[in-house]
């Protein structure tokens, strides 16, 4: 019985103690420093060996400007525990807060001098300097510790401090020194450096890192410099330059081709088809693995499909692949793409459905099954069989709820509901997707949700939105002229309605697809005229600049609209690309 009572007493005491600690932290966070100090003082007295309470009490006193209390507290503690030399930093900082640097500096020097005999305290001394924003002293502490004990490695801390001091070149150099000595630091160094790198190749930090890497590559060639240059070029979406580095790595080591395959995939996703093609051609020339070979051939086929190669040519390529590799689990990806080709390019949806249903009979896993069912449902939407499509999408969403495939299926449920004019159900699905693990799905869900919300305010019956949804479906079904005509009716009947800019933009993109570029130009200009602060205004500027550059061959006007994005829409997602193209067209010399 006594044992049980003792255990209950200990549990109760621990609970009270934890609550006291939590309450003290809450008071401190809320700026109630007197209440926090009272609790931390009690906790420190009960637990004199716990320096966390001591440090928190010091912070409270300093916030209250009770500097004498801090002085007394630290000196009393040092009398009992003289080996806690990091507290000399706190003593010095306490004087610095009182603008008494002549008294602070001797304590800082005392803390630094203690590192030689108390190397196990060196990290705490450096960190205390760092926490108090005494960055130069923190650098001295970490460097001194490494000088006395070469087995200690504080390079990550040193690099971080250089970053805080905005000494970016020193920061990068420190990370590169670490990688040069130990290649395993490559991955964490990338993570830390990525915070200072942007998509813009002309960003000052990007240029600095590139210079450092090129210099090291010349003076002391090693794989890490090629890997980092490849990584940097990928951040900047300079896929050809990244490919050059990966080729150098492959030729030097005859390593696997995964790096080049990855560049090809990312270039393909970003519609840099020429770069993607170069990647996969290199893969096929140097590959000895059938799985990688199939990936390369599939992507090359998709590139042809997306760049409008002749349909008979693509059909022949598919048949050659099936004759060579068969229709089996290894060619599942090719079968799925072939079904899309049959439906969306050849307008043979029934054949496409048959291909997918046959593929579903193969011994495949749940993820492969989910992917095939999603593509099957897409084709059913293409043929306006919405209910059958929704059954497949729902099956995938239920089977793979937390996977990207399942989240994609949920988005397609919302999209199909939108096509049908069931906006309420569409929005219920889209709200779930706003926290999707896939940023692309989350962005698509946000865009569709905004489209519905913005255009329901002035139109409670949502008549205009329903007509727009019909046009959107016709576009999905490749009935481009019908979609254009439907959007034209909307633009006549609902002039001044919030749907007007969406209809103009959608119609402009469809005009581009059927090579009516002057009509597309007119629509983009009209969006800008209606409201240059509209949510689609920067999109209109960018697509107009692209139209002038690539189709209408009017370089002067392209420069004008790229420049407008730079100066009038500095937060636009197109800013980096617009700046790059603007400077290139203007003839600037780029590093």
N, C-alpha and C positions, 0 to 999 in steps of 0.2 A: 504493500500500500504506500509506504514511504517513497519507494522508487517511482511509482506512478505519479505521486504528487510532485516529486522533484523534477521529473520530465515535463510535467504540465507547467511548472514554474519557469523552467528554462525556455520552453516554447513561448510562453506569455511574455517573458522578458525580452526575448529576441524580436518578437512582433512589435513591442513598444519601442525598442531601440531602432528598428528599421523605420518606423513611422516618424520618429524624432529626426532621423537623418534626412528622410524625404521632405519633411516639413521645413527643415533648415534650408535645403536646396531650393525649395519653392519660394521661400522668403527672399533668398538671395537673387533668384531669377526675376522676382517682381520688384526688386529695388528696395525691399524693406530690410536694410542692412543691420539696423539695431536688433531687430527680432532674430535675424539670422545669426548675428554675432553671439547673442545670448545662448542660442541652442548649440552653436559650434563650440563655444567655450565649455559648455557642459559636456559635450561629446569628447572634446580634447582632454579634459580632466579625468574622465572615466577611461579613456583609451590613449594614454600619453605616448604609446609606441606607434600609433597610427598617424603618419605625417599628413595624410589627406585632410584630416580635421584641422591640423595645425595650419596647413597652407590655406584652407578655406577661411579660417579665423583671421589670418593675416590679410587676405583679400577684403574681408568685411571691415576690418579696422582702417585699412587704407582708403576704402570707399568713404568711410566716415571721417577721414583725415585725422584719425587718432594715432598719429605716428609714434608718440611716446609709448603707447601700449604695444605697438609692433616691436619697437626696440627692446622693450622689457621682455616681451614674450620670446623673441628669438634668442636673446642672450641667456635667458634662463634655460631654454632648451639646449643650447650649445654647451652650457656648463654640465648638463647631465649626459649629453650625447655629442661630444666634441668631434666625432667622425662624420657628422652631417654637414660637411663643408659647403654644400650647395646653398646653405642658409646665409653664407656670406654675400651671395648674390642678392638675396632678399634684403639683407641689411643695407647694402649699397643702394639698391633701388629705392628703399624707404627714404634714404637721404636725397636721392635724385628727385623724388616726388616733392621734396621740400626745397628744391632748387639749390641744394648744397653739394654740388659736384665735387668740390675739394674733399669732402668727407666720403662721398660715394666711391670714387676711383680706387682708394686704397683697399676697400673691401672687394671690389671686382678683381683687383690684382691678387689679393690673398686667395680668392677662389681659384683663379687660374694657376697660381703657384702650387696649390694643394693637389693638382692633377698628377704631378710626378710621383708623389708618394701614395695617393689614393686613387689609382686608376679605375677602380670599381665604382667610383663616384663620378667619373668623368661625364657619363651620359647625362646624369641628373644635373650636373653643373651647366653643361651645354644647353640642355632643355630649359632650365630655369632662365638663363640668359635669353633664349629664344622666346619663351612665353611672355617675358617682359619687354619684348621688342628691342632687345639689345643685341642686334644681329651681328655687328662686327665682333663683339665679345664672344658671341656664340660660335662664330667661325673660328676664332682663336682657340676656344676651348676644345672643339672637336678636332681641329688640326693638331693641337698640342698632344691630345690623347693618342692619336694615331702615330705621332712621332715617337712617343715613349713606348708604345706597344703596337707594332706593325700588324698584329693579329686582329686588332680592333678595326672595324669598318664603319665609319660614320659618313660615307660618301653620299648616301641618300639624304641624310640630314643637311649636309653641306650644299648639295644641289638644290634642295628645297629653300634654303636660306638665300642662295643666289637668286632664285626665282622671286622670293619676297622682296629682295633688294632691286629687282628689275635688271639684274646683271645677267641677261639672257645668254650671252655667249659663254660666260663662265659656267652657267648652269648646264648648258648643252655639253660643254667640254668635260665637265665632271661626269655626266652620264656616259659619255663616249669613253672616257678613261676606264670606267668600271667595266664596260662591255669589252674593251680591249684586253683587260686582264682576265675577265671571267665572262664567257659568252652567254652563260645562263641569265645574266642580267638584262639581256636584250628585250625580253617580253615585258618585265616591269618598267624598264626605262621607257619603252614605247608608250606605256600607259601614262606615265608622268609627263612625258614630253608632249603628248597629244593635247594637253590642256593649253599649250602655247602655239599650236599649229592650227591653221585654218585651211579652207579650200582654196584660198587665194594664193597663187604661186608668187605674187608680188608682195605678199605680206612680209614685213621686215624680219619677223622671226623665222618664217619659212626660208627666206634667203640666207639668213645666218646659218641655220642648220645645214642647208645644202652646201654652202661654202666649206664648212667644217668637215663634212663627210667627203667631199671631193678632194680636199687637201689630204685627209688621212688615207683615202683610197689610193692616192698617188704615192704618198710617202711610206705607207705600210699596208699594202693590199691584204685584205682578209674578207671572208664571206659576210661578216656582220655589216660592213659598210655598204655592200651591194643590197643586202636585205633591207637596211634602213633607208637607202635611197629609193628602193622599190616601194617601200611603205609610204615614204614622203610623197612620191609621185602619185600614188593611189589616192592619198588624201586630197591632192590637187586635181584629181581626175585627168591626169596626164598619162594615159594608159600606154601609149607607145614608149614613153621614157621608162615606165615601170617594166615593160616587157624587155627592154634592152638590158636592164639590171638582172632580171630573172634568167635571161638567156646566158649572160655571163656566168651566173651561178651554176646553171645546168652544164655548160661546157667545161667549167673548171672541175666540177665534182661528179658529173653524170648522175646527179641526184634525180629524185622523182620529179614529175612535171606538175605537181599539185599547185605550185605558186603560179605557173603560167595559166593553168586551167582556171584558177580563181580570178586572175586578172581578166581573162576572157569572159567569164560569167558576169562579173561586175560591169565590164564595158558593154556587154550585151544588154543588161538591165538598164543601163543609162543611154541606150540607143547609139552608142559609139560602135557602129557595126563594122567599120573598117578595121578598127583596133581589135575587136573581138575576132574577126576573121583571121587576122595575122597571128593571134594567139593560137587559135585552134588549128590553123595550117601547120604551125611549128610543132604543135603537139602530135599531129598525125605523122609528120616527117620523122619524129624522134621517139615515138612511143612503141613499147613492146607489150602493153597490157590491153587485153580486149575490152575491158570495162571502160578504160580511159579513151580507147579508140571510138567506142560507141558514143560516148559523151561528146567527143570532138565532132564526129560526123553529124550528130543530132543538132548541135548548135549551128554548124555551118548550114544545115538544111533550114533551120529556123531563120537564120540571117537572110537566106535567099527568099524565104516567104515574106519577111518583113520589109524587104527592099524591092518587092514587086517583080521578082523573077517570073518568067512565063510559067503558067500553070502546068502545061504538059511536061516541061523540064523538071519541075518539082515532083510531079507524079512519077516520073521515071526514076528520079533519085530515091523516092520511098520504095519503089518496087525492087530496085537494085539492093537496097539495104535488107529488105525482107528476104530476097533470094539468097543473099550472102549469110545472114545471121538468123533467119527464121522468125516466126512469131512465137516468142516464149517470154519467160520472166526477164531475161536479159535485155530484151528489146521493148520492155513495157513502156518506157518513156517515148520511144519512137512511135509505138502504136497510139499512145494518147495524143501526140502532136499530129499524127496522121488523121485521126478522127476530127480534130479541130480544122485541119486543112480541108477535109471533105465537106464539112458543114459550112465553114465561114468563107472559104475561098472558091470551092467548086459548087456550092449550094446543093450538096447531096447529103442532107441531114440523116436520112434513113440509113444510108450506108455507114455513116459515122456512128450512129447509135448501135448498129450491128457490130462494128469493130470494138467498141467499148464493152458491150455485153459479152463478147467472146473473151476479151481480156480479163473481165471480172471472173471468169471460170478458172483462170490460172491459179496455182497455189501461191497467193500473195498475202502480205501482212496487212494489218488494219489501216496503216497509213497509206499504203499503195491503193488499197480498196477505197479509202476516203477520197484520194486524189482523182481516181477514175470516176467515182460517183459524182463528184463535183463537176467534172468535165461533161459527163452525161447530162446532168441537170442543166448546164449552160446551153447545150444543144436543144434540150427540150424547151427552154425559154426562147431560143432562136426560132422554134416552130410554134411559139405561142401556147405550148402545153404547160401552162403555169402550175396547175395543181400537181401534175406528175413531177415537175421540176422541184416544187416545194417539198414533196415527200422525200426525194433524194437528198436535198440540202439539209433537211431536218434530221435525217438518219446520220449524216456525216457530223452535223453539229452536236448531236447527242452522243455519238461514239467517241468524238475527239474534242471534247469541250475546251480543254486547256491547251490544245495544240493550234499552231497557226492554220492548219488545214480546216479545223473546226471553226475557228474564228472567221476564216474566209467564207465558209459556208453560211455562217450567221449573217455576214455582210450581204451575201448574195440573196438570202431570204429577204432582207430589208430592201435590196435593189429590185427584186422581183415584185415585192409588195408595192413598191413605188411605181413600177411599170403598170401595175393593175389599178393604181389610184387609191390603194389602201394605205394612206399616209400615216394614219395613227399607229397601225401595226408596224410599219416601217420604222417609225421613230422609236417605238418600244425596243426594237432590236438594236438600233443605232446607239441608244443611250448605254447599253451594256458594253458596246465596243469602244467607248471613248477611252477606256483603260487597257485596251488591247496591248499585248506584249509586242505586237508588230506595229511599228510606227506608221508604216504605209497603210495598214488597215485602219488604224485609229484616225489618220488624216482623211482617208476616203469617207469614213463614217461621219466625221465632223463636217466635211464639205456637203454631204448629202443631207445631213440633219439641218444645216444652216439654210440650204436651198429650200427645204420644206418650211422651216420656221419663218424665214424672211418673206416668203411669198404667200403665207397664210394670214398675215396681219390685215391686209386691205381686202382680202377676198375670203370671207368665211366659208363660202361654198367650194373654194379652191378650184374653180372652173378653169382659170388660166393655167394653174399648176397641173391639172389633169391633162390638158392639151399638150403642155410641155413634156409630161411623162410619156405621152403617146409618141411624140417626136423622138424622145430619148430611146424608146424601145425600137422604133424604126431604124434609128442609127445603129443600135446594137445588132439588129437583124440585117445590116448592110443594105438597107433600102434607103440609100442616101438622098436620092431626089425627092422621095416621098417625105422624108424627114425635113428637108429644106423647105418644101412647100408648106408643111404643117407649121413650121416655125415662122414662115412668111405670114400666114394667117394670124398667128399670135401677135406678130409685130404690128399688124394693121388694127386688130380688134382691141389690143391691150397696150396701146401707146401710152407711156407715162406710168404704167404699172411696174412694180418692182421686178416682175419677170422679164422686162424688156432687155436688160443688159445680159441676162443669162441666155435669152433666145438669140440675141445678136452674136454672142460669143460662140455658142454651139453651132449656129449657122455658118459663121466664119470658118470654123474648123472643118465643117463639112464641105464648104466651098473649096477649101484647100485640097481635100481628098479627091475632088472631081476636077481639079486643076483650073478652077475659076478664080484665079488669084486676085484680079481686080475687084471682084465682088467681096472677097474676103477682106481686102484692104479697106474697102468702104465701110464694112461692119466694124472693124477694129477702130477706125477713126471716129465712127459714130459713138461707140462706147466711151471714148475719151472725151468727146464733145458733150455727151449727156452729163457726165460727172467725173472729173479727173481724180476725185478722191474716192471713187467707188471701189469696192473690194476687188473688182476685176480690172481696174485701171492699169495696174502694173503688168498684169497678164497681157492686156491688150497692147501695151507699149512693147513688151518683149516679143510677142508673136508677130507684131507688125515689123519690128526691126529684123527678125528672122526672115520674114516674107520678103522684105526689101533686099536682104543679103543673098538669100538662096534661090529665090524664084523670080523676083522682078528685076534683079541685078541693078539695084539703085543704091550704090555704096554710100553716097552722100546722105540719103534719107535714113539708111540703116544706122549710120554714125549718130545722127540727130536723136533717134529714138533710144539707142543704147545709152547715150549721154543723159537723156531725160530720166532713165531709170536710176542712174548713178546719183544725180543731184536732187531729184524729186521724190524718189522712193528708196531711201537708204536702208530700209528694213526689209526690202523685197527679197524673196528667195532667189531671184534672178540676178541679184547685184553682182556677185562674183563673176558669173559668166558674162554679164553685160560689160563689166569693167575690162575683162580680159579681151573681149572681142572689140570693144571700143578702141583700146590702146593698140591692138594689132592692126585694125583698119586705118588708124591714124598714122601708123608707121613708127610708133614708139619703139625704142630698143628695149627689149625685155631681157632680164637676167636669166 
